[in-house]
Amino acid sequence: MSYQLFEEYKSETTSDLKENYYNILESVGEDPLRNGIVKTPERASKAMQFLTQGYNIDPTEILNSAMFDEEYHDTVIVKDIELYSLCEHHMLPFFGKAHIAYIPNGKIVGLSKLPRVVDVFARRLQVQERLTHDILECINQTLQPKGVAVVIEAQHMCMMMRGVQKQNSATTTSGFRGEFENISTRDEFLKLIEH
């Protein structure tokens, strides 16, 4: 049995995006009918739908699907969560890692759900600052923990490939709620995620 990749795309959206990508290729001086590029508008259309599928997913449902009663009162950390997103200013990728911590308040969540929440928000046109805030507030409002912390470290292709062209720069954003607003709790979290 051979491997088959199954992905579902809206035919109307695919058609609209395909036409737009065809026009972009033509506008930059490329021949959209050239052998190597003839299928690029369709491939790019499907890629864009995949990269922005977060608009169609409710992250609170993800957390609610695996929330459990548990009297655990210490910090839970999931670190080095890979993330890939598109900058809303240039639609170029930014990528890096998210680190998430929360202190339960009678409820815990399945550990795989936190990376899924990261993916939902990352698969939208974003800025890193809002991405950090969206993840933080989703976890805080849904789990209602004693505290939550999110740190994102990322590299931005819009800074690396164009504009300032700084290949070694990285951006770090953070957000803290509840007990993580206490300096000692925050410092413990930051120490635990150090590389």
Secondary structure, 3 states (H helix, E strand, C coil): CCCCCCCCCCHHHHHHHHHHHHHHHHHCCCCCCCCCCCCHHHHHHHHHHHHCHHHHCCHHHHHHCCEEECCCCCCEEEEEEEEEEEECCCCCEEEEEEEEEEECCCEEECCCHHHHHHHHHHCCEECHHHHHHHHHHHHHHHHCCCEEEEEEEEEEHHHHCCCCCCCCCCEEEEEEEEHHHCHHHHHHHHHHCCC
